[in-house]
Protein backbone atom coordinates (compact mmCIF):
# COMPACT_ATOMS: atom_id res chain seq x y z
CA UNK A 1 0.00 0.00 0.00
CA UNK A 2 1.03 3.60 -0.51
CA UNK A 3 1.47 6.00 2.39
CA UNK A 4 -1.89 7.54 1.49
CA UNK A 5 -3.64 4.17 1.47
CA UNK A 6 -2.08 3.17 4.78
CA UNK A 7 -3.24 6.36 6.48
CA UNK A 8 -6.72 5.95 5.04
CA UNK A 9 -6.83 2.48 6.59
CA UNK A 10 -5.53 3.79 9.93
CA UNK A 11 -2.15 2.11 9.53
CA UNK A 12 0.17 4.76 10.91
CA UNK A 13 3.91 4.38 10.14
CA UNK A 14 6.10 5.65 13.00
CA UNK A 15 7.69 8.14 10.60
CA UNK A 16 4.34 9.92 10.32
CA UNK A 17 4.26 10.28 14.09
CA UNK A 18 7.78 11.74 13.95
CA UNK A 19 6.68 14.27 11.32
CA UNK A 20 3.79 15.34 13.56
CA UNK A 21 6.16 15.84 16.49
CA UNK A 22 8.70 17.80 14.44
CA UNK A 23 6.01 20.00 12.91
CA UNK A 24 4.32 20.56 16.30
CA UNK A 25 0.98 19.51 14.88
CA UNK A 26 -1.51 17.08 16.40
CA UNK A 27 -1.16 13.61 14.91
CA UNK A 28 -4.87 13.38 14.08
CA UNK A 29 -4.70 16.73 12.30
CA UNK A 30 -1.75 15.58 10.22
CA UNK A 31 -3.46 12.29 9.36
CA UNK A 32 -6.58 14.16 8.25
CA UNK A 33 -4.47 16.42 6.02
CA UNK A 34 -2.79 13.39 4.45
CA UNK A 35 -6.09 11.54 3.93
CA UNK A 36 -7.54 14.47 2.01
CA UNK A 37 -4.42 15.07 -0.06
CA UNK A 38 -3.57 18.39 1.59
CA UNK A 39 -0.25 17.00 2.85
CA UNK A 40 2.08 14.89 0.73
CA UNK A 41 4.81 12.67 2.17
CA UNK A 42 7.18 11.82 -0.74
CA UNK A 43 8.50 8.44 0.33
CA UNK A 44 9.50 5.64 -2.01
CA UNK A 45 10.29 2.64 0.24
CA UNK A 46 13.21 1.79 -2.06
CA UNK A 47 14.94 4.99 -0.95
CA UNK A 48 16.43 3.43 2.16
CA UNK A 49 18.41 6.46 3.40
CA UNK A 50 15.36 8.69 3.39
CA UNK A 51 14.14 10.73 6.35
CA UNK A 52 10.50 11.37 5.35
CA UNK A 53 9.04 14.87 5.51
CA UNK A 54 5.57 16.31 5.07
CA UNK A 55 4.67 18.98 2.53
CA UNK A 56 1.49 20.93 3.06
CA UNK A 57 -0.05 24.27 3.92
CA UNK A 58 -0.46 23.43 7.64
CA UNK A 59 3.21 22.47 7.95
CA UNK A 60 6.49 24.38 7.78
CA UNK A 61 7.06 25.70 4.25
CA UNK A 62 9.54 23.40 2.50
CA UNK A 63 12.33 24.28 0.05
CA UNK A 64 13.55 22.20 -2.88
CA UNK A 65 17.00 22.48 -4.47
CA UNK A 66 17.78 21.42 -8.04
CA UNK A 67 21.06 19.80 -8.99
CA UNK A 68 22.18 17.73 -11.98
CA UNK A 69 24.50 17.59 -14.95
CA UNK A 70 24.21 19.30 -18.33
CA UNK A 71 25.97 18.71 -21.69
CA UNK A 72 28.32 21.60 -20.84
CA UNK A 73 29.07 20.50 -17.28
CA UNK A 74 29.00 16.80 -16.50
CA UNK A 75 30.91 15.79 -13.37
CA UNK A 76 29.04 13.56 -10.94
CA UNK A 77 31.53 14.52 -8.22
CA UNK A 78 30.37 18.12 -8.47
CA UNK A 79 26.74 17.10 -8.21
CA UNK A 80 27.42 15.02 -5.11
CA UNK A 81 29.17 18.03 -3.59
CA UNK A 82 26.06 20.07 -4.40
CA UNK A 83 23.98 17.40 -2.68
CA UNK A 84 26.18 17.80 0.42
CA UNK A 85 25.49 21.53 0.32
CA UNK A 86 21.76 20.85 0.05
CA UNK A 87 21.85 18.74 3.19
CA UNK A 88 24.22 21.06 5.06
CA UNK A 89 22.28 24.26 4.44
CA UNK A 90 18.83 22.92 5.07
CA UNK A 91 17.12 22.09 1.78
CA UNK A 92 14.15 19.83 2.41
CA UNK A 93 14.24 17.95 -0.90
CA UNK A 94 16.52 17.71 -3.92
CA UNK A 95 15.73 17.17 -7.59
CA UNK A 96 18.14 15.54 -10.05
CA UNK A 97 17.66 17.33 -13.37
CA UNK A 98 20.62 15.70 -15.13
CA UNK A 99 20.70 15.72 -18.92
CA UNK A 100 24.20 14.42 -19.61
CA UNK A 101 26.39 11.46 -18.68
CA UNK A 102 25.24 8.07 -17.43
CA UNK A 103 21.85 9.24 -16.19
CA UNK A 104 20.93 5.97 -14.47
CA UNK A 105 24.21 5.91 -12.55
CA UNK A 106 24.05 9.59 -11.62
CA UNK A 107 20.50 9.23 -10.32
CA UNK A 108 21.34 6.08 -8.38
CA UNK A 109 24.33 7.73 -6.70
CA UNK A 110 22.29 10.76 -5.70
CA UNK A 111 19.58 8.53 -4.22
CA UNK A 112 22.14 6.44 -2.34
CA UNK A 113 23.78 9.53 -0.85
CA UNK A 114 20.64 11.57 -0.10
CA UNK A 115 18.74 11.55 3.21
CA UNK A 116 16.39 14.05 1.52
CA UNK A 117 13.48 13.02 -0.71
CA UNK A 118 14.73 12.90 -4.31
CA UNK A 119 12.70 14.09 -7.26
CA UNK A 120 13.29 13.76 -11.00
CA UNK A 121 11.76 14.75 -14.34
CA UNK A 122 11.70 11.45 -16.27
CA UNK A 123 10.91 13.13 -19.59
CA UNK A 124 14.42 14.64 -19.52
CA UNK A 125 15.95 11.18 -19.81
CA UNK A 126 13.54 10.28 -22.61
CA UNK A 127 14.53 13.49 -24.40
CA UNK A 128 18.25 12.75 -24.04
CA UNK A 129 17.89 9.17 -25.24
CA UNK A 130 15.69 10.14 -28.21
CA UNK A 131 17.09 13.26 -29.91
CA UNK A 132 14.27 13.03 -32.45
CA UNK A 133 11.06 13.49 -30.42
CA UNK A 134 9.05 11.91 -33.23
CA UNK A 135 10.64 8.55 -32.40
CA UNK A 136 9.30 8.57 -28.84
CA UNK A 137 6.40 6.28 -28.02
CA UNK A 138 4.28 6.19 -24.89
CA UNK A 139 6.05 3.07 -23.62
CA UNK A 140 9.42 4.89 -23.69
CA UNK A 141 8.06 7.46 -21.26
CA UNK A 142 6.29 4.95 -19.01
CA UNK A 143 9.28 2.58 -18.98
CA UNK A 144 11.54 5.45 -17.92
CA UNK A 145 9.15 6.43 -15.14
CA UNK A 146 9.13 2.83 -13.95
CA UNK A 147 12.92 2.77 -13.94
CA UNK A 148 13.01 5.88 -11.76
CA UNK A 149 10.57 4.25 -9.36
CA UNK A 150 12.62 1.06 -9.17
CA UNK A 151 15.72 3.09 -8.30
CA UNK A 152 13.97 4.80 -5.39
CA UNK A 153 12.89 8.21 -6.70
CA UNK A 154 10.41 9.72 -4.25
CA UNK A 155 8.58 12.21 -6.48
CA UNK A 156 8.46 12.88 -10.20
CA UNK A 157 7.46 15.87 -12.28
CA UNK A 158 5.12 14.83 -15.08
CA UNK A 159 3.69 17.28 -17.62
CA UNK A 160 0.28 15.66 -18.00
CA UNK A 161 -1.66 18.89 -18.42
CA UNK A 162 0.04 20.03 -21.65
CA UNK A 163 -2.60 18.81 -24.08
CA UNK A 164 -3.08 19.48 -27.79
CA UNK A 165 -5.91 21.94 -27.29
CA UNK A 166 -3.58 24.21 -25.30
CA UNK A 167 -0.89 24.60 -27.97
CA UNK A 168 -2.63 27.54 -29.74
CA UNK A 169 -2.87 29.37 -26.40
CA UNK A 170 0.89 30.07 -26.29
CA UNK A 171 1.33 31.51 -29.80
CA UNK A 172 1.12 35.16 -28.68
CA UNK A 173 3.26 34.82 -25.59
CA UNK A 174 6.27 37.05 -25.02
CA UNK A 175 8.29 34.28 -23.36
CA UNK A 176 6.88 31.25 -25.16
CA UNK A 177 7.20 27.93 -23.33
CA UNK A 178 10.06 27.92 -20.81
CA UNK A 179 9.48 24.49 -19.28
CA UNK A 180 11.85 21.96 -20.84
CA UNK A 181 9.34 19.19 -20.25
CA UNK A 182 6.49 21.31 -21.57
CA UNK A 183 8.39 22.29 -24.72
CA UNK A 184 9.33 18.67 -25.35
CA UNK A 185 5.71 17.53 -25.10
CA UNK A 186 4.51 20.30 -27.43
CA UNK A 187 7.16 19.46 -30.01
CA UNK A 188 6.25 15.78 -29.78
CA UNK A 189 2.54 16.47 -30.26
CA UNK A 190 3.21 18.75 -33.21
CA UNK A 191 5.46 16.19 -34.90
CA UNK A 192 3.21 13.21 -34.34
CA UNK A 193 -0.22 14.82 -34.39
CA UNK A 194 -1.11 12.75 -31.32
CA UNK A 195 -2.27 13.64 -27.82
CA UNK A 196 0.15 13.89 -24.89
CA UNK A 197 0.78 10.26 -23.82
CA UNK A 198 1.07 11.28 -20.17
CA UNK A 199 -2.52 12.52 -20.42
CA UNK A 200 -3.86 9.67 -22.54
CA UNK A 201 -2.09 6.99 -20.50
CA UNK A 202 -2.70 8.63 -17.15
CA UNK A 203 -4.22 5.48 -15.65
CA UNK A 204 -1.05 3.56 -16.49
CA UNK A 205 1.04 6.35 -15.00
CA UNK A 206 -0.99 6.08 -11.80
CA UNK A 207 -0.43 2.32 -11.72
CA UNK A 208 3.34 2.85 -11.79
CA UNK A 209 3.25 5.66 -9.24
CA UNK A 210 1.15 3.54 -6.90
CA UNK A 211 3.41 0.50 -7.29
CA UNK A 212 6.48 2.45 -6.18
CA UNK A 213 4.65 4.97 -3.99
CA UNK A 214 6.04 7.89 -5.97
CA UNK A 215 4.37 11.22 -5.38
CA UNK A 216 3.30 12.89 -8.61
CA UNK A 217 4.33 16.51 -9.00
CA UNK A 218 1.98 17.59 -11.76
CA UNK A 219 4.22 19.87 -13.79
CA UNK A 220 3.32 23.31 -15.05
CA UNK A 221 4.59 22.86 -18.59
CA UNK A 222 2.91 26.13 -19.59
CA UNK A 223 4.10 28.21 -16.65
CA UNK A 224 4.82 31.85 -17.54
CA UNK A 225 8.48 32.57 -18.21
CA UNK A 226 7.94 36.30 -18.62
CA UNK A 227 6.09 38.81 -16.47
CA UNK A 228 3.95 39.69 -19.48
CA UNK A 229 2.62 36.11 -19.66
CA UNK A 230 1.61 35.73 -16.01
CA UNK A 231 -1.93 34.44 -15.42
CA UNK A 232 -2.61 34.06 -19.12
CA UNK A 233 -5.10 31.64 -20.63
CA UNK A 234 -2.49 28.95 -21.30
CA UNK A 235 -1.32 28.85 -17.68
CA UNK A 236 -4.80 28.79 -16.17
CA UNK A 237 -6.19 26.30 -18.70
CA UNK A 238 -3.40 23.87 -17.85
CA UNK A 239 -4.05 24.37 -14.12
CA UNK A 240 -7.71 23.40 -14.61
CA UNK A 241 -6.65 20.16 -16.29
CA UNK A 242 -4.05 19.46 -13.61
CA UNK A 243 -6.69 19.93 -10.89
CA UNK A 244 -8.83 17.22 -12.46
CA UNK A 245 -5.83 14.89 -12.74
CA UNK A 246 -4.89 15.52 -9.11
CA UNK A 247 -8.31 14.39 -7.98
CA UNK A 248 -8.02 11.20 -10.02
CA UNK A 249 -4.62 10.46 -8.46
CA UNK A 250 -5.90 10.87 -4.91
CA UNK A 251 -8.84 8.60 -5.65
CA UNK A 252 -6.32 5.93 -6.68
CA UNK A 253 -4.24 6.30 -3.52
CA UNK A 254 -1.43 8.21 -5.22
CA UNK A 255 -0.09 11.30 -3.50
CA UNK A 256 0.15 14.44 -5.57
CA UNK A 257 1.46 18.01 -5.64
CA UNK A 258 0.72 20.82 -8.10
CA UNK A 259 3.54 22.81 -9.70
CA UNK A 260 2.98 26.51 -10.25
CA UNK A 261 4.49 29.60 -11.79
CA UNK A 262 6.94 30.88 -12.85
CA UNK A 263 7.35 34.60 -13.50
CA UNK A 264 4.59 36.50 -11.68
CA UNK A 265 4.51 40.18 -10.62
CA UNK A 266 3.81 40.89 -6.98
CA UNK A 267 0.22 42.04 -7.49
CA UNK A 268 -0.77 38.75 -9.15
CA UNK A 269 0.76 36.31 -6.66
CA UNK A 270 -2.14 36.26 -4.22
CA UNK A 271 -4.62 35.70 -7.04
CA UNK A 272 -2.55 32.81 -8.40
CA UNK A 273 -2.32 31.10 -5.02
CA UNK A 274 -6.03 31.48 -4.32
CA UNK A 275 -7.03 30.14 -7.74
CA UNK A 276 -4.86 27.07 -7.21
CA UNK A 277 -6.19 26.43 -3.72
CA UNK A 278 -9.77 26.67 -4.95
CA UNK A 279 -9.34 24.52 -8.08
CA UNK A 280 -7.10 21.91 -6.46
CA UNK A 281 -8.87 21.72 -3.09
CA UNK A 282 -5.80 22.34 -0.97
CA UNK A 283 -3.41 19.94 -2.72
CA UNK A 284 0.15 21.18 -1.91
CA UNK A 285 1.28 23.93 -4.29
CA UNK A 286 4.93 23.78 -5.41
CA UNK A 287 6.16 27.04 -6.97
CA UNK A 288 9.32 28.06 -8.82
CA UNK A 289 10.04 31.34 -7.11
CA UNK A 290 7.87 32.88 -8.35
CA UNK A 291 10.23 35.38 -9.96
CA UNK A 292 8.73 38.86 -9.60
CA UNK A 293 10.67 40.78 -12.25
CA UNK A 294 12.52 39.84 -15.44
CA UNK A 295 15.39 42.34 -15.16
CA UNK A 296 17.73 40.76 -12.60
CA UNK A 297 19.97 38.04 -14.14
CA UNK A 298 22.58 37.18 -11.54
CA UNK A 299 20.24 38.16 -8.73
CA UNK A 300 17.27 35.92 -9.39
CA UNK A 301 17.74 34.20 -6.04
CA UNK A 302 16.51 37.55 -4.68
CA UNK A 303 13.63 37.99 -7.16
CA UNK A 304 12.64 34.39 -6.42
CA UNK A 305 12.82 34.83 -2.65
CA UNK A 306 10.64 37.94 -2.78
CA UNK A 307 8.00 36.05 -4.74
CA UNK A 308 8.45 32.89 -2.70
CA UNK A 309 7.78 34.64 0.60
CA UNK A 310 4.58 36.15 -0.74
CA UNK A 311 3.49 32.91 -2.41
CA UNK A 312 3.99 30.91 0.78
CA UNK A 313 2.11 33.54 2.77
CA UNK A 314 -0.87 33.23 0.42
CA UNK A 315 -0.98 29.47 0.00
CA UNK A 316 2.11 27.76 -1.44
CA UNK A 317 3.47 24.87 0.64
CA UNK A 318 6.68 24.16 -1.26
CA UNK A 319 9.22 26.55 -2.79
CA UNK A 320 11.63 25.51 -5.50
CA UNK A 321 14.77 27.52 -4.96
CA UNK A 322 16.09 29.94 -7.56
CA UNK A 323 19.85 30.47 -7.73
CA UNK A 324 21.85 33.50 -8.91
CA UNK A 325 22.63 31.42 -12.01
CA UNK A 326 18.99 31.28 -13.16
CA UNK A 327 18.74 32.24 -16.87
CA UNK A 328 22.55 32.29 -17.13
CA UNK A 329 24.30 28.94 -16.48
CA UNK A 330 24.31 25.66 -14.62
CA UNK A 331 24.52 26.54 -10.91
CA UNK A 332 27.88 26.16 -9.20
CA UNK A 333 28.27 24.83 -5.68
CA UNK A 334 28.21 28.41 -4.35
CA UNK A 335 25.12 29.20 -6.45
CA UNK A 336 23.35 26.21 -4.90
CA UNK A 337 24.19 27.45 -1.42
CA UNK A 338 22.97 30.97 -2.19
CA UNK A 339 19.74 29.62 -3.67
CA UNK A 340 19.03 27.42 -0.65
CA UNK A 341 19.65 30.22 1.84
CA UNK A 342 17.44 32.63 -0.12
CA UNK A 343 14.69 30.03 -0.37
CA UNK A 344 14.84 29.22 3.32
CA UNK A 345 14.66 32.90 4.25
CA UNK A 346 11.55 33.25 2.08
CA UNK A 347 9.97 30.15 3.59
CA UNK A 348 10.73 31.20 7.16
CA UNK A 349 9.48 34.76 6.59
CA UNK A 350 6.14 33.35 5.45
CA UNK A 351 5.96 30.85 8.31
CA UNK A 352 6.71 33.64 10.77
CA UNK A 353 3.95 35.85 9.37
CA UNK A 354 1.50 32.93 9.37
CA UNK A 355 2.28 32.09 12.99
CA UNK A 356 3.28 28.50 12.28
CA UNK A 357 4.35 26.59 15.40
CA UNK A 358 7.94 27.29 16.41
CA UNK A 359 8.68 29.82 13.66
CA UNK A 360 8.90 32.85 15.95
CA UNK A 361 10.96 31.01 18.57
CA UNK A 362 14.03 31.26 16.34
CA UNK A 363 13.59 35.03 15.84
CA UNK A 364 12.92 35.66 19.52
CA UNK A 365 16.04 33.78 20.54
CA UNK A 366 18.14 35.72 18.04
CA UNK A 367 16.65 39.02 19.24
CA UNK A 368 17.48 38.21 22.86
CA UNK A 369 21.10 37.41 22.08
CA UNK A 370 21.37 40.48 19.83
CA UNK A 371 20.33 42.70 22.72
CA UNK A 372 22.86 40.93 24.93
CA UNK A 373 25.53 41.52 22.26
CA UNK A 374 26.30 37.82 22.52
CA UNK A 375 28.11 37.31 19.22
CA UNK A 376 28.85 33.57 19.48
CA UNK A 377 25.18 32.83 20.10
CA UNK A 378 24.03 35.19 17.34
CA UNK A 379 26.38 33.53 14.88
CA UNK A 380 25.28 30.04 15.91
CA UNK A 381 21.63 30.96 15.30
CA UNK A 382 22.22 32.62 11.92
CA UNK A 383 20.71 30.88 8.88
CA UNK A 384 24.28 30.90 7.47
CA UNK A 385 26.61 30.80 10.50
CA UNK A 386 29.75 30.59 8.37
CA UNK A 387 28.99 33.82 6.54
CA UNK A 388 28.02 35.61 9.74
CA UNK A 389 31.27 34.55 11.42
CA UNK A 390 33.34 35.51 8.37
CA UNK A 391 31.82 39.00 8.28
CA UNK A 392 32.52 39.43 11.96
CA UNK A 393 36.16 38.39 11.56
CA UNK A 394 36.71 40.44 8.42
CA UNK A 395 35.70 43.60 10.30
CA UNK A 396 39.05 43.35 12.17
CA UNK A 397 37.38 44.07 15.48
CA UNK A 398 38.55 42.38 18.66
CA UNK A 399 36.96 38.99 19.14
CA UNK A 400 35.54 39.91 22.56
CA UNK A 401 34.44 43.41 21.56
CA UNK A 402 30.79 44.00 22.51
CA UNK A 403 30.00 46.00 19.36
CA UNK A 404 30.53 45.63 15.62
CA UNK A 405 32.50 47.89 13.25
CA UNK A 406 29.39 49.68 11.96
CA UNK A 407 28.77 51.87 15.03
CA UNK A 408 31.69 51.00 17.28
CA UNK A 409 31.46 52.89 20.55
CA UNK A 410 28.27 54.54 19.31
CA UNK A 411 26.44 51.19 19.21
CA UNK A 412 22.74 51.86 19.90
CA UNK A 413 22.25 48.54 21.67
CA UNK A 414 25.27 49.15 23.91
CA UNK A 415 23.98 52.61 24.82
CA UNK A 416 20.47 51.25 25.40
CA UNK A 417 21.85 48.63 27.78
CA UNK A 418 23.80 51.31 29.67
CA UNK A 419 20.66 53.45 29.98
CA UNK A 420 18.72 50.46 31.31
CA UNK A 421 21.37 49.85 33.93
CA UNK A 422 21.20 53.50 35.08
CA UNK A 423 17.42 53.26 35.41
CA UNK A 424 17.57 50.33 37.82
N, C-alpha and C positions, 0 to 999 in steps of 0.2 A: 504493500500500500504506500501511497505518497504521504508526505507530511500532512497535507490537507485532509486526506481520507482518514488518517489515523485520528486526527483531532476531532473530525466529525463523528467518529465512532468512540470518542472518549478514551482513546489510547494516547496517553500523554508522555512523550519521550522526556527524559530528564533534562535534555538540552533546552526544551521549551520552558521548563521551570527556571532554569538558569537565566534565560533571556528575560523572563518576567522580573527576576530579582535584580538583574543589572539595569533594567530599564525603569525600575521602581514603579511597576504597574501591577495591579492585581492579576493573579494568574487567570482567573475566570474572565476578566476583561480582555486579556491577551488572547485567550482561546476563542472568545467570541469574535474578535477582530480577524483571526486566522480563518475561522469557519466561514465568514462572510466575504473573504477575499480582500479585506482591507489591510491586512498584514501579510507579507510574503516572507518565507524563510527559505532562501535559496540553499539547497542542501542535497546534493547528489551523494548517496551513501558510498559511492566508489571513491569519493574524495576523502581519503582517510585522515588527512592532517587537518581537516576543516574544524574551525570553531564557529558554529552556526550563529547567525545574527538575525534579527527581525527588521523588516523594512516596512514602515507604515506611518501614517499621519499621527497616530497617538504616541509614537516612539521617538527617540532621538533621531534627528535628521541625519541620514547617512551620506557618505561621500565615496564615489567610485573614482579610481585612477586607471587610465588607459596606458598600457605598455605594448610592445610588440615591434617586430622587425619591419623593414621596408626594403624595396629593391636597392635603395641607395645607402642603407645602413642595416647590415645584417650580421650582428654578433650576439649570439645567445647569452654570452657572458655579460654583456651590457644590460640585456633585458632582465637577467637575474639580479643584477645590482639594482636596477630600478625597482624590482619587486622588493628587495630588502628595504629600499627607501619608503616604499608604500607601507610596509609593515611598521617601520621605525617611526614614521611621522603621522601615523594614525588614519590611513585610508581604511575604509570599512570593507571594500571589495576591490577587485582588480579585474580588468578585462584584457585579454590577449587579442590584439588586433593585427597579428603578424600577417604579412603578405609576401614574405621572401624566406628562403631557406627551407629546411626540412620542417614543414609546419606541424606534422604529427609529433615529431621529437620535441620541438620547441614548446608546444602546448603541454605535452606530458611532463616536461621538466618544470614548467611553471606550476602545474597542478601539484606535483610532488613536493615543491618547495614552499607552497603557499598555505598558510593557516587561514587566509581570507577566502571567502567565496570567489570562485573564478568564473568569469563570463567570457563568451566568444561571440563572433558573428560568422556562423558557418558559411554563409554565402561568399565570404572573402576567399575561403579555400577553394570553393567551386570556381570562382572567378579566376584564381591563379592557375588552377589545373586545366581550365578550358578557356584559353585566350579568345576563342571565337564563341561568343555567347550563344550563337545559333546552334551549337553542337550540344548544349546542355539539355538534359532531359530531367523530368521530375525526380526520377530515381537517383540521379547524381546528387541532387540537393538533399533528399531524404536520407540517402546512405551516408552522406557527410555529417548530417545532424546526428545520426545514430552513432557514428564513430566518436563524435565529441561526447556524447552521453556515456559511451563505454569507457572513455578515458577518465571520466569524473568531472566534466564541466557542470557547474552548478546552475548557471542561467545562460540563455542564448537569446541574442537579438534576431528576430525574424521579421522580415518586411512583408507581412501578410496583407496589409491594407492598401498596398500600391496596386490597384487594379486597372484594367484597361480603360474603364470609363473616366478615370482621373487624369489620364495622360494629357488631354486637351486643356486641362485646367492650369497647367504650368507654362503654357506657351508665351504668355505675356509677362512672365516674372522677370524681375531685374537680376536676381541671383540664380535662376534656374533651379536645378535639383542638386543639392550639395551633399546628400547622403550617398556614400559609395554604394551601399546595398540598394538604395532606392534607384539610383541611376542604372545599376546593373539590371535590375528587374525591368525597368522601362525599356532599356535597349533590347533585352531578351524578348519582351512582348512585341516590340516593333518589328524585330527580325523574324519572329516566328508567326506572328498574328494570333497567338494563343493567349489565354488568360494566365495570370500569375499562378504558378503551380503551388506556391505556399498557401494561396487562397483556395484554389480548387481542391487541393489534397489536405486541407486543414485537419480533417478527421485522422488521417494517417500521421500527420505531425503530432497531434495530441496523443496518439497511441505511443509514439516514441518518447515524447516528453513524460508521459505517465510511467512508462517502463523504467526510465532512469531517474525519475523524480527531478527533472530539470524544470526550473521556473522559466516560463516564456516571458521575455521582455519584448512586447509587441512594438517593433521599431517604427519610428516616424520617418519613413522614407521620403516624405514630402515636406519635411520641416523647413521653415524659412531660413535661408542662408544670407538674407539681406534684410535690413530694417524695413525696406519698402514692401517686402513680401509677407510681413508678419500678419497673422490672422486672416490670410486670404482664403479663397474658396477651396483651393487644393489642400491646404493644411487641415481645415476643419472637416472637409469631406472625408479625408483619410481617418481622422479621429473618430468620426461616426461609425465607420466600418470597424475600426479597431475595438470600439466599445462593444459592438455586437460579438466580435470574436472573443473578447475577454470573458463575456458571460458564458459562451459555449465552453471555454476552457475550464472555468470554475465548476460548471455542471458536470464535467468529466473528471473532477478531482485534480486538475492541473493548476498549480499556482501561476499567477500572472502579474506582470507590471505593465504600465503604459509609458512609452517614451514620448517626450514632448520637445518643444522647441528649445533651442534654435536661436535665432536673432529676433529679439522682441524689445521694443522700446519700453521704458519704465511704465508709461501710462496704460499699456496693454497687458501687463503681466497679470494683474489681478483678474482681469476678464478671462485670460487664458486658463488660469488655474481653476476658476469657478466653473467654466464650461466643461473642463475635463472631469471635475469632481461630480458634476451633475450627470454627464453622459455615462461615465464609467462607474458610478455608484461607489465611489470611495476607493477603488482599486489604486494601489500605490502609483504615484506619478513620478517618473524618472526624467529629469530635465538636463539638457546640455547647456549649462550656464543658468538661465539664458543670457546671451551676450546682448548688452543694451545699447551699443553703438558700434558702427562699422569702422571707425576711424583710428583704432588703436592697436595695429599690429605691434607685437612685442610687449604689449601690456594687456593682452586679453584675459590673463588671469584676474586682472582687476575688473574689467568689464563683465566677466563671467561671475565674479564674486558679488558684485553689486546686484546683478540680476538674480543670482542664486539665493541671496538673503531674502529678497522680496518674494521670490517664487515660493520658498519654503515657508515664509510667513503666511502666504495666502493659500497654501495647499499642497505643495510638492513635498514628497517624503524622501527623495533620493536625488542628490546632486551629482552629476558627472563633472569632474573637475575640468577646468580649462587652464592650459599652461601658457606661459609667455610665448611659446613657439607656435601657438594656434595660427593657422593661415600662412605659416612661414617655413616650417621644417619639422622633421621628426624630433620630438622632445628629447633633450639630454637628461642625464641624471639630475642635474641642478634644476632643469625645467620641471621635472616631475615633482621634486620637492616643493618648488614654489607653487605649483598648481595645487598640490595637496593642502598646503598651509592656507592658501587663499580659499579653497573650498571649505575647509574646516572652520575658518573664521566666519564665512557666510552661514554655514549650517548652525554654528553655535549662536550667532547673532539672532537668527530666527528663533531658535529654541529658547533663548533668553527672553525675547519679546513675547513668546507664546506661553511662558511660564511652565515649561516642561520640567518634570521632576529632576532636581539636582543641577539644572543649568546655572542658576544664579549662585549656587554655592561656590563655584570656581571663581566667579567675579568678586564675590564678597571676600573670599580668602585673599585674593590678590590685592584688593583695596586695603584690607587691614595691614598687610605687610608693607604696602606702599606708604601708608601713613607712618608706619614704624621705621621707614627707611631701612628695611631689612632686605638688603640686596641679594644675598644667597637664596632666600625664600622666594623673592620675586622672580628671580631667574629660573628657579626650579619649577615654578608654576606657569612660566611663559609657554605659549603654544609652540614656540621654537626656542628652547633654552639655549642651544648652541649659539644662535644669532644674538640673543640678548646678552649672553656672557661675552661674546666677541666685541660687541659694541661698547660694553662697559670697560673692557680691557683696552680697547683702542682709544679711549678718551684720555689715557695716560693719567688718570686720577688714582690716588692711593687706594689700595684694595679695601682698606677699612674706613675710607672717607664716607661720611653720612650722606653726602649729596652727590649729584652728578655734575658733569662739566657744563651743562646748559646754564644753570643759575649760580653754581658755586655757593659762596657764602650767602647769596641772596635767595637761596632755596625757599620757596613759599611754604613747603611742608615743614621744613626745619624751623622757620619763624613761627608758624602756627603752633607747633609743638611747644616752643618756648613760651608763647603767649598763654597756652593752656596751663603750663606749669606755674606761671606767675599768678593765674587766677585761682589756683587751689588754696 
